[in-house]
Amino acid sequence: MKDESDSPGASAGTARSKVTLREIAELSGVSISTVSRALSGSPGLSETVRSRVQSAADRLNYIGSGGPGISVTVLSNIDMGLSGPPDFQVELFAGIERECRDLDLPLAYVMMGEGQLPQIAASTTDGDRRGIILLSFHDETLIGRLVGEGVPAVIVNGIDPGMRLDAVSAGNRSGGFAAARHLIDLGHHRILHLTHGARRPVRDRLHGARDAIEAAGLAFDGDLVIDLAVMRSDAAYAAVRDRLAAQGGKPDFTAIQCCNDASAFGAMTAVEDAGLSIPGDISIVGFDDIRMAAMTHPPLTTVQVPRQEIGGYGLRRLLERMRSPQATVTYTEFAGPLIVRRSTAPAKASRLG
């Protein structure tokens, strides 16, 4: 995991919300009561002492307790009330929910409609403070409003290109690189890529694949890229089916690198419906490692994304932002391993490009 905000003695992947005032007092060399007064903003302390306590709290990655007056609202364009929302999003939200429960923080979920801009304020009339999490979506107008109105906010599973908001996401480019390198190491020189250009994190997965291809001394062929309108199994099925049909059932590729597991499931079905075998004729790699990935036939090779950890860290980062509004904006990535299963195998020598 890469995080520009990491401090000595702290790990972004470790929940330090349970740090005690005693630990901070011991590190800063003051009494527990002084720590409590310093962190609560009480008057009567010198700036030197206040700074020393805050530095100790930062070193321990103390984010404070929830307590009354702090609430979190998750904004998303994904309806979590549906019976079958994507596993990926459910587990991201579960990580946020778990941290809020541990810290006794009120949590609300607001479904964003097309073009909808909810009324948001950093605090309410009774002084309660509110933080916002943008879950898996990017709205430039909304981000501009949050920044302009000083509302503390964090993007979970995405990034603000202008780095105005803190963001946390998967290691998308590194994951795309690892998946492509795995296929190249198996002798696949003609890799079909299913991507989704509307989402920057997904574009980063394709960029990582391109990095691996070019690092291997191969030429990246733009004709082997299919931009899906949506990252669903049905869209991927149709795209691969049509591609194979146009080639008369004789594909000019030996592997498919998919932008997520759902698209990989569709690609697998299309390959098999065309009378081809996996991985005998075509190797397939996904991204996310949702639960179904290990249950397909054959089980899917894919890049694992630590979804609950990403969600939990996003919540902790939001609380840090609420505590220190002027702190440097950070973008944090959580890398996950490539999980090799039986959907990939060495390319047939007769079909190497």
C-alpha positions in Angstrom: 0.0 0.0 0.0 1.3 3.5 -0.9 0.3 6.5 1.2 2.0 9.9 1.2 0.4 10.6 4.7 2.0 7.7 6.5 3.8 8.8 9.7 6.5 6.9 11.7 4.9 4.3 13.9 1.6 4.3 12.1 0.2 2.0 9.4 -2.6 3.1 7.1 -3.9 -0.4 7.1 -4.1 -0.6 10.9 -7.1 0.9 12.8 -5.5 3.2 15.3 -8.8 4.7 16.4 -8.4 2.9 19.7 -5.2 4.8 20.7 -5.6 6.0 24.3 -5.0 9.4 25.8 -2.5 7.7 28.1 -0.4 6.6 25.1 -0.4 10.2 23.8 0.5 11.5 27.2 3.4 9.2 27.5 4.7 10.1 24.1 4.3 13.8 24.5 5.5 14.0 28.1 2.5 15.6 29.6 -0.4 14.5 31.8 -3.5 12.8 30.5 -5.7 15.8 31.5 -3.4 18.1 29.5 -3.8 15.8 26.5 -7.6 15.9 26.9 -7.6 19.7 27.1 -5.2 20.0 24.1 -7.2 17.8 21.8 -10.5 19.3 22.7 -9.3 22.8 22.1 -9.7 24.0 25.7 -8.1 27.4 26.5 -5.2 27.9 29.0 -2.5 25.9 27.2 0.6 27.3 25.5 0.9 26.7 21.7 4.1 24.8 22.4 2.3 22.2 24.6 -0.7 22.1 22.3 1.6 21.5 19.3 3.6 18.8 21.2 0.4 16.9 22.0 -0.9 17.2 18.5 2.4 15.9 17.1 2.2 12.9 19.4 -1.4 12.2 18.4 -0.5 12.5 14.7 2.5 10.1 15.2 0.2 7.5 16.8 -2.4 8.2 14.0 -5.0 9.1 16.7 -8.3 10.1 15.0 -10.3 10.7 18.1 -13.5 9.0 19.2 -16.8 9.6 17.5 -18.8 11.0 20.3 -21.8 13.3 19.9 -21.7 16.0 17.3 -20.0 14.0 14.5 -21.8 12.2 11.7 -20.9 10.7 8.3 -22.9 10.6 5.1 -22.0 8.3 2.2 -23.1 9.6 -1.2 -23.2 7.2 -4.1 -25.1 6.5 -7.3 -25.4 2.8 -6.4 -28.7 1.7 -4.7 -27.6 -0.4 -1.8 -31.2 -1.2 -1.1 -31.4 -3.5 -4.2 -31.4 -7.2 -3.6 -28.3 -7.7 -5.7 -25.9 -4.7 -5.7 -22.4 -5.5 -6.8 -20.3 -7.4 -4.3 -17.5 -4.9 -4.7 -19.6 -2.0 -3.6 -21.2 -3.8 -0.8 -17.9 -4.7 0.7 -16.5 -1.2 0.3 -19.5 0.1 2.2 -19.2 -2.7 4.8 -15.7 -1.4 5.6 -17.0 2.1 6.2 -19.9 0.8 8.2 -17.7 -1.3 10.5 -15.5 1.7 11.3 -18.5 3.8 12.1 -19.9 1.1 14.4 -16.6 0.7 16.2 -16.4 4.5 16.8 -20.1 4.9 17.5 -20.5 7.3 14.6 -23.9 8.0 13.0 -23.9 6.9 9.4 -26.3 7.8 6.6 -26.4 6.6 3.0 -27.8 8.9 0.3 -28.5 7.6 -3.2 -27.5 10.2 -5.8 -29.8 10.6 -8.8 -28.6 11.8 -12.2 -27.7 15.5 -11.9 -28.8 15.6 -8.3 -27.0 17.9 -5.9 -28.0 17.3 -2.3 -28.0 20.1 0.3 -24.8 19.6 2.3 -23.2 21.6 5.0 -20.1 21.1 7.1 -22.2 21.7 10.3 -25.8 21.9 11.3 -27.6 24.7 13.2 -26.9 23.0 16.5 -23.2 22.7 15.8 -22.9 19.1 14.8 -20.1 18.4 12.4 -20.7 16.3 9.2 -18.2 14.5 6.9 -18.9 13.2 3.4 -17.7 10.1 1.6 -18.1 9.9 -2.2 -18.4 6.2 -2.8 -17.3 5.0 -6.3 -18.4 8.0 -8.3 -17.1 11.4 -9.5 -19.2 14.5 -9.9 -17.2 17.6 -10.8 -19.9 20.0 -9.7 -20.4 18.3 -6.4 -16.7 18.2 -5.7 -16.5 21.9 -6.5 -19.3 22.6 -4.0 -17.8 20.6 -1.3 -14.4 22.3 -1.6 -16.0 25.7 -2.0 -18.1 25.3 1.1 -15.4 23.8 3.2 -17.2 20.5 3.7 -14.7 17.7 4.8 -15.0 14.9 2.2 -13.1 11.9 1.0 -13.4 9.8 -2.2 -13.5 6.1 -1.7 -12.7 4.0 -4.7 -11.8 6.8 -7.0 -9.6 9.9 -7.3 -10.0 13.6 -7.8 -7.7 14.5 -10.7 -7.2 18.0 -9.2 -6.3 16.5 -5.8 -8.7 18.8 -4.0 -10.1 15.9 -2.0 -8.4 13.1 -0.2 -9.0 9.8 -2.0 -8.4 6.1 -1.4 -8.5 3.4 -4.0 -7.2 0.0 -5.2 -3.7 -0.2 -6.8 -5.3 -0.1 -10.2 -2.3 0.6 -12.4 -0.1 -1.8 -10.5 -2.9 -4.5 -10.6 -3.3 -4.0 -14.4 0.5 -4.3 -14.8 0.6 -7.6 -12.7 -2.2 -9.2 -14.6 -0.7 -8.4 -18.0 2.7 -9.5 -17.0 1.3 -12.8 -15.8 -0.2 -13.4 -19.2 3.0 -12.3 -21.0 5.0 -14.7 -18.8 2.7 -17.4 -20.0 3.6 -16.6 -23.6 0.5 -14.5 -24.5 1.6 -11.7 -26.9 -1.9 -11.0 -28.3 -4.1 -9.9 -25.3 -7.6 -8.6 -25.8 -8.4 -5.8 -23.2 -11.9 -5.1 -21.9 -12.0 -1.7 -20.3 -14.4 1.1 -19.3 -13.0 4.5 -20.2 -15.7 6.4 -18.3 -14.0 5.6 -15.0 -10.5 6.8 -14.3 -9.5 4.0 -11.9 -10.5 1.5 -14.7 -8.5 3.4 -17.3 -5.5 3.1 -14.9 -5.8 -0.7 -15.1 -5.5 -0.5 -18.9 -2.5 1.9 -18.5 -0.8 -0.6 -16.2 -1.4 -3.4 -18.7 0.1 -1.2 -21.4 3.2 -0.5 -19.2 3.7 -4.3 -18.8 3.4 -5.0 -22.5 5.8 -2.3 -23.5 8.2 -3.2 -20.7 8.3 -6.7 -22.3 9.4 -5.2 -25.6 6.0 -5.8 -27.2 3.9 -3.4 -29.2 0.6 -2.3 -27.6 -2.2 -2.8 -30.2 -5.1 -0.4 -29.8 -7.2 -2.7 -32.0 -7.2 -5.2 -29.1 -9.0 -2.8 -26.8 -12.8 -2.8 -26.4 -14.4 0.0 -24.4 -17.4 -1.3 -22.6 -20.4 1.0 -22.0 -20.9 -0.7 -18.6 -18.8 -3.1 -16.6 -21.4 -5.9 -16.6 -21.3 -9.5 -17.7 -23.9 -9.0 -20.4 -22.0 -6.1 -22.0 -18.7 -8.2 -22.0 -20.5 -11.2 -23.3 -21.9 -9.3 -26.3 -18.5 -7.6 -27.0 -16.5 -10.8 -27.0 -19.3 -12.7 -28.9 -19.3 -10.1 -31.6 -15.6 -10.0 -31.8 -15.3 -13.8 -32.2 -18.1 -13.9 -34.8 -16.4 -11.2 -36.9 -13.3 -13.4 -37.0 -15.2 -16.5 -38.0 -14.5 -18.2 -34.7 -10.7 -17.9 -35.1 -9.6 -15.2 -32.7 -6.5 -13.1 -33.3 -5.8 -13.1 -29.5 -4.9 -15.8 -27.0 -6.0 -14.1 -23.8 -8.5 -11.6 -22.5 -7.6 -9.1 -19.7 -10.9 -7.9 -18.2 -11.5 -4.6 -16.3 -13.4 -6.5 -13.5 -14.6 -9.9 -12.6 -18.1 -9.3 -13.8 -16.9 -8.6 -17.3 -14.6 -11.7 -17.1 -17.7 -13.9 -16.4 -19.3 -12.6 -19.5 -16.2 -13.1 -21.5 -15.8 -16.7 -20.3 -19.4 -17.5 -21.4 -18.9 -16.0 -24.8 -15.6 -17.9 -25.4 -17.2 -21.2 -24.4 -20.4 -20.5 -26.5 -18.0 -20.1 -29.5 -16.7 -23.6 -29.0 -13.4 -22.5 -27.5 -11.9 -23.8 -24.2 -10.6 -21.9 -21.2 -7.7 -21.9 -20.8 -6.8 -24.3 -23.6 -7.7 -21.8 -26.3 -8.1 -18.5 -24.4 -6.8 -17.5 -21.0 -8.9 -15.0 -19.1 -8.0 -12.6 -16.2 -10.3 -10.5 -14.1 -9.9 -7.8 -11.5 -11.5 -7.5 -7.9 -11.6 -11.2 -6.7 -15.2 -11.1 -5.7 -16.6 -14.2 -4.1 -17.9 -15.7 -7.4 -14.4 -15.6 -9.0 -13.4 -18.8 -7.2 -16.6 -20.5 -8.1 -16.5 -20.2 -11.9 -15.6 -23.1 -14.2 -12.6 -22.9 -14.4 -12.0 -20.7 -11.3 -10.9 -17.2 -12.4 -7.4 -15.8 -12.2 -7.9 -12.2 -10.9 -6.4 -9.3 -9.0 -7.5 -9.2 -5.4 -8.8 -5.8 -4.1 -9.0 -5.4 -0.3 -12.4 -3.7 -0.4 -13.3 -3.6 3.3 -9.8 -2.2 4.1 -10.2 0.5 1.5 -13.6 1.5 2.9 -12.4 1.5 6.5 -9.3 3.5 5.7 -11.5 6.0 3.8 -13.6 6.6 6.9 -10.5 7.1 9.1 -9.0 9.5 6.6 -12.2 11.5 6.7 -12.0 11.8 10.4 -8.4 12.9 10.1 -9.5 15.6 7.6 -12.2 16.8 10.0 -9.6 17.0 12.7 -7.0 18.8 10.6 -8.7 20.7 7.7 -5.5 22.3 6.5 -3.5 19.1 6.2 -2.0 18.1 2.9 -4.4 16.3 0.6 -3.4 12.7 0.0 -4.2 9.9 -2.5 -3.7 6.4 -1.0 -3.6 3.1 -2.9 -4.1 -0.4 -1.5 -2.3 -3.0 -3.5 -3.7 -6.5 -3.8 -2.0 -9.7 -5.0 -2.7 -11.5 -8.3 -4.6 -14.7 -7.4 -3.7 -17.3 -10.0 -6.3 -19.9 -10.6 -7.2 -22.2 -13.6 -8.5 -19.7 -16.1 -4.9 -19.0 -17.3 -2.4 -21.3 -18.9 0.6 -21.1 -21.3 -0.3 -19.9 -24.8 -0.3 -22.6 -27.5 2.9 -22.3 -29.4 1.1 -22.4 -32.7 -0.8 -19.3 -31.9 1.9 -17.0 -30.5 1.9 -13.6 -32.0 
